[in-house]
């Protein structure tokens, strides 16, 4: 019977296990500590040598440190960016503070993570060194939830009210609600819920205005405004939309205001000069 050679796989498995071990954070820290101790011992020993011997020892220790830090298993040669849009990935690569290949001993992962987190669109980021000399940067971007008009400036914000960008026009993001008023950015979730109710009349919706940081007004075209109560504004708006979707067509009337602030007594205001027709 032919004898099979099982030993052929041993070096590759051993190499793989050694590489995995070298990538563990604990071993990285121990390696750095050992290098620092080596340098400290060398510095201490220098006091017992004359100048020529001190210089020789210093160069020798520097060479040892360099040989350790520049070993292939400690080198970073590739940068992988995951979860980012093309524009964000390009910005990360352009601002990456190291020239690759570079020794991992020269790379501060926490500093890189902090730098990327300064980008307004980044919600979270994980920076780590993987196998094969690759640094992986996994990002989670903030998703646009609304356009907020404040002091004449448009701001693209996420569901938490964090500014992502400053669009030049409303038309850049037509599918998300336009908000205005103080405190609107703190109630994005409620604004989205109101915007969803208006689906059947979305072509008439101008935006939502936060009034007194307490309640909402829905602004439609033709100078029509729906005043909503502070409590449960979604239900109040559903009543108005229901009346419009039926034969009543209330929003197609010549109205300037539909006041739903008092649930037991909703009122309407007829547009100027139209009362006689009614």
Order of alpha helices (4+ residues) and beta strands (2+ residues): alpha-alpha-alpha-beta-beta-alpha-beta-alpha-beta-beta-beta-beta-beta-beta-alpha-beta-beta-beta-alpha-beta-beta
